[in-house]
Amino acid sequence: MNRPVVLSLLGLCLLGCYANEAAFRNPPDRPSAQRAKLQISTTTLPGGTVASPYSAQLAATGGTTPYTWSLTAGTLPANLVLNSSTGAIRGTPAVAANATSLTFAVTDSSRPRQTRSVSLTLTISAVITPLAITTTSLPSGQVGTPYSATLAATGGVTPYTWLVSAGTLPAGITLSSQGQLSGTPASQGTSALTFQVADSSSPQRTATQSLSLQVDASTSGSQSAFYGSGINADALNNIRVGPIAAVSYRFLANHTGTLSQLHFYLIVNASKPGYNAGTGGTLLIQLETDDGTAAHDPSGVVMGSVCVVCWFSLKCLLGSAARETS
């Protein structure tokens, strides 16, 4: 064989071997059909709260790392930032956001590049103040008279739900779940109550408040009232009555010694008809024992009485029958 021809063949052989080795060491990109398909695995974003540190992580699988992340639609709430290299969303949100729609895209490092997108929502809640009941007292009621009062609260998340957690409401009065007390009291007395309010947050918040509800005796027609278990100073003061024909007040004098004086006060209100100067009349005061029953009805046995003609005011001392008029 001719020598130049042999050398040429040998050179071609060496060149081919070198090319094959280079291809083996640096293979070309595989067709996209042979690469793992790029996918975004994040399906939801956690919620956050204004002024509290926030952190969320976007994640992807497949393709060729490293990935590059971007926000292609929507705007992150103020002070939140997306890290394009890691897919982390961090910051301390400054404003509330209600289900803000955001579209994120991820691109891998293959040739040709693969890109995938996902639409997510982000909610940043406002700062929730502590739940508290603001009602500090309840208006008194009266037997036979419609009663109404509304409990109030602040903080938490509305709507609220109310209930009585301790004690029993007076007969005839009910509490709605919206905090409305209503009804017509059937009996007098004072009820010690504890009210509870629950908000609509998750987890739910609750608050309680102890209040008393007093129901006074009726002021229409003849009436009775029973006062306490004792009269420490043998005096019963500040009983208020309406302009009615007859009033019967019952009390239990539970003390040692002798009941020597019982004080009654009639205070004239010049703005009420029948109480003006010159329009007074005869006032009969009687002290009777009860009949010994649980109802404490009058027995008809009069222990003492006084009849006074009063014009402006009256102060009587039963027993001595002393009186002051003007």
C-alpha positions in Angstrom: 0.0 0.0 0.0 1.2 3.5 -0.7 2.6 5.1 2.4 0.7 8.5 2.1 -2.6 6.6 1.9 -1.8 4.6 5.1 -1.0 7.8 7.0 -4.2 9.4 5.9 -6.3 6.5 7.0 -4.5 6.4 10.4 -5.3 10.1 10.9 -9.0 9.7 10.1 -9.1 6.8 12.5 -7.5 8.9 15.3 -9.8 11.8 14.6 -12.9 9.6 14.8 -11.8 8.1 18.1 -11.3 11.6 19.6 -14.7 12.7 18.5 -16.4 9.6 20.0 -14.5 10.2 23.3 -15.6 13.9 23.4 -19.2 12.9 22.7 -19.0 10.4 25.5 -17.6 13.0 28.0 -20.0 15.8 27.0 -23.2 14.3 25.7 -25.7 16.7 24.0 -28.9 17.6 25.8 -31.4 14.8 25.7 -34.6 15.4 23.9 -37.3 16.9 26.2 -39.3 13.7 26.0 -36.4 11.9 27.9 -36.0 14.6 30.6 -38.1 14.5 33.9 -41.0 16.8 33.5 -40.9 20.0 35.5 -43.8 20.3 38.0 -44.7 22.8 40.8 -45.7 20.8 43.9 -47.0 23.8 46.0 -50.8 23.9 46.0 -51.6 26.4 48.8 -50.0 29.3 50.7 -50.3 29.6 54.5 -52.2 32.6 55.9 -50.5 35.4 57.8 -51.2 38.2 60.2 -50.3 41.9 60.0 -47.2 42.8 61.9 -46.2 39.1 62.4 -43.3 37.5 60.6 -44.4 35.5 57.5 -42.7 32.6 55.8 -43.8 30.3 52.9 -41.9 28.0 50.5 -42.6 27.4 46.9 -41.4 23.9 45.7 -41.0 22.2 42.3 -39.8 18.7 41.1 -38.4 17.4 37.9 -36.5 19.4 35.2 -32.9 20.4 35.8 -31.9 22.4 38.8 -31.2 25.1 39.8 -34.7 26.7 39.4 -35.6 30.3 38.9 -38.8 31.6 40.5 -40.8 34.7 39.5 -44.2 36.4 40.2 -45.9 36.8 36.9 -49.3 38.1 38.0 -50.6 39.8 41.1 -48.8 41.8 43.8 -47.4 40.5 47.1 -48.7 42.3 50.2 -46.4 45.2 51.3 -43.2 44.0 52.9 -43.3 40.4 51.5 -40.6 39.4 49.1 -40.1 36.4 46.8 -36.6 34.9 46.6 -36.1 34.0 42.9 -33.4 31.5 43.7 -35.0 29.5 46.5 -38.8 30.2 46.0 -39.1 31.4 49.6 -41.6 34.2 50.4 -40.7 36.0 53.6 -41.2 39.3 55.4 -43.5 41.1 57.9 -46.7 42.1 56.2 -47.8 45.7 56.9 -51.4 45.5 55.5 -54.2 43.0 55.5 -55.0 41.1 52.3 -58.1 39.0 51.6 -57.4 36.0 49.3 -55.1 38.0 47.0 -54.6 36.1 43.7 -51.0 35.5 42.7 -49.4 33.6 39.8 -45.9 32.1 40.3 -43.6 30.7 37.5 -40.6 28.4 37.8 -38.0 27.8 35.1 -35.3 25.1 35.2 -31.8 25.1 33.8 -32.2 22.5 31.0 -31.8 23.3 27.3 -34.3 24.1 26.1 -35.7 25.6 29.3 -38.9 24.2 30.9 -41.3 26.6 32.6 -44.4 25.9 34.7 -46.9 28.3 36.4 -49.3 28.0 39.3 -52.1 30.3 40.6 -52.4 30.6 44.4 -54.2 32.9 46.9 -52.7 34.6 50.0 -54.7 36.0 52.9 -53.1 38.3 55.5 -55.4 38.9 58.5 -55.6 42.1 60.4 -54.4 42.1 64.0 -57.0 40.5 66.3 -57.5 42.4 69.5 -58.4 40.5 72.7 -62.0 39.6 73.2 -63.7 41.3 76.1 -67.2 42.0 77.4 -67.8 45.7 77.8 -71.1 45.5 79.7 -70.4 46.3 83.3 -73.9 46.5 84.7 -77.5 45.6 83.9 -80.6 47.8 84.3 -83.0 46.6 86.9 -86.4 45.1 85.9 -89.8 45.1 87.4 -92.3 42.3 87.9 -94.9 42.4 85.1 -93.1 45.0 83.0 -91.4 44.0 79.7 -87.6 44.0 80.2 -84.8 44.5 77.6 -81.1 44.8 77.7 -78.2 44.1 75.3 -74.8 42.7 76.2 -71.8 44.1 74.3 -68.3 43.0 73.6 -65.2 44.2 71.6 -62.3 42.5 69.9 -62.0 39.0 68.5 -63.8 38.2 65.3 -67.5 38.8 64.8 -70.2 37.5 64.9 -70.3 36.7 68.6 -72.3 34.0 70.4 -73.6 34.6 73.9 -74.7 32.2 76.8 -75.2 32.1 80.5 -72.3 30.1 81.9 -73.3 30.3 85.6 -76.4 31.3 87.5 -80.1 31.3 86.4 -81.9 34.1 84.7 -85.0 35.4 86.5 -88.2 33.7 85.6 -89.7 35.2 82.4 -86.4 36.5 81.0 -84.3 34.8 78.3 -81.0 35.5 76.6 -80.6 35.2 72.8 -77.4 34.0 71.2 -76.9 37.5 69.9 -76.7 38.9 73.5 -80.2 40.2 73.9 -81.9 39.9 77.3 -85.7 40.2 77.0 -89.0 39.0 78.5 -91.4 39.9 81.3 -90.1 39.2 84.8 -92.4 37.0 86.9 -90.9 37.4 90.3 -88.7 39.9 92.2 -85.2 39.2 93.4 -81.6 39.5 92.4 -79.8 36.9 90.2 -76.0 36.5 90.2 -75.1 35.6 86.6 -71.9 34.9 84.6 -72.2 35.6 80.9 -69.9 34.1 78.3 -69.2 35.4 74.7 -67.4 33.4 72.0 -66.1 34.9 68.8 -65.8 33.4 65.3 -62.0 33.1 65.1 -60.1 29.8 64.8 -59.2 28.8 67.4 -62.2 30.3 69.0 -61.8 33.0 71.7 -64.1 33.4 74.8 -64.5 36.0 77.5 -66.7 36.0 80.6 -68.3 38.7 82.8 -70.1 38.4 86.2 -73.2 40.6 86.5 -76.3 40.8 88.7 -79.8 41.4 87.5 -82.3 42.8 90.0 -86.0 42.6 89.5 -88.1 44.9 91.7 -91.7 44.4 92.8 -94.5 45.7 90.6 -95.8 49.2 91.2 -99.3 48.7 89.8 -102.2 47.8 92.1 -101.7 46.4 95.6 -98.4 44.8 96.0 -96.2 43.0 98.5 -92.4 42.9 99.0 -90.3 40.8 101.3 -87.1 42.4 102.5 -84.1 40.3 103.5 -83.4 38.2 106.5 -82.8 40.9 109.0 -82.9 44.6 109.8 -79.7 45.4 111.7 -80.7 48.8 112.9 -84.4 48.2 113.2 -84.9 50.5 110.3 -86.3 50.0 106.8 -85.3 53.0 104.6 -85.7 54.2 101.0 -88.7 52.0 99.9 -90.0 53.6 96.7 -93.7 53.1 95.8 -95.9 54.4 93.0 -99.1 56.4 93.2 -101.4 53.5 94.1 -104.2 53.0 96.5 -102.7 50.3 98.8 -99.2 49.0 99.4 -98.2 46.1 101.7 -94.6 45.6 102.5 -93.4 42.5 104.4 -90.1 42.1 106.2 -88.5 39.8 108.7 -87.0 41.4 111.7 -84.4 38.8 112.6 -82.6 40.4 115.5 -82.2 40.2 119.3 -84.0 42.6 121.6 -87.2 44.5 121.1 -88.3 46.2 117.9 -89.0 49.7 119.3 -89.0 51.9 116.3 -89.8 51.5 112.6 -89.1 54.4 110.3 -91.2 55.4 107.3 -90.5 58.2 104.9 -92.8 59.7 102.3 -91.0 62.1 100.0 -93.2 64.5 98.0 -92.5 64.8 94.3 -94.0 68.0 93.2 -93.9 67.0 89.5 -96.3 64.1 90.0 -100.1 64.7 90.1 -101.5 64.0 93.5 -98.2 64.9 95.3 -98.5 68.6 94.9 -98.8 71.0 97.8 -102.4 71.1 99.1 -103.4 67.9 97.4 -102.3 65.5 100.1 -104.7 63.2 102.0 -105.0 60.8 104.9 -102.2 58.2 105.2 -102.9 55.1 107.3 -99.9 53.1 108.5 -100.5 49.8 110.2 -98.0 47.2 111.5 -99.3 43.6 111.4 -97.9 40.2 112.1 -98.0 37.6 109.3 -100.1 34.5 109.1 -97.2 32.1 109.7 -97.3 30.7 106.2 -94.6 30.6 103.5 -96.5 33.4 101.7 -96.2 35.7 104.8 -99.7 37.1 104.2 -101.0 39.6 106.8 -102.7 37.9 109.7 -105.1 40.8 110.4 -103.5 41.3 113.9 -102.6 45.0 114.1 -99.7 45.6 116.4 -99.8 49.4 115.9 -101.2 52.1 113.6 -101.1 55.8 113.0 -103.3 58.0 110.7 -101.7 61.1 109.5 -102.9 64.0 107.3 -99.9 64.9 105.1 -99.4 67.8 102.8 -95.7 67.9 101.8 -93.8 65.2 103.6 -94.1 62.7 106.4 -91.9 61.0 109.0 -93.6 58.6 111.4 -92.2 56.6 114.3 -94.5 53.7 115.0 -94.8 53.0 118.7 -94.4 56.6 119.8 -96.7 57.9 117.0 -94.5 60.9 116.6 -94.8 62.7 113.3 -93.4 65.7 111.4 -95.4 67.5 108.8 -94.9 70.7 106.8 
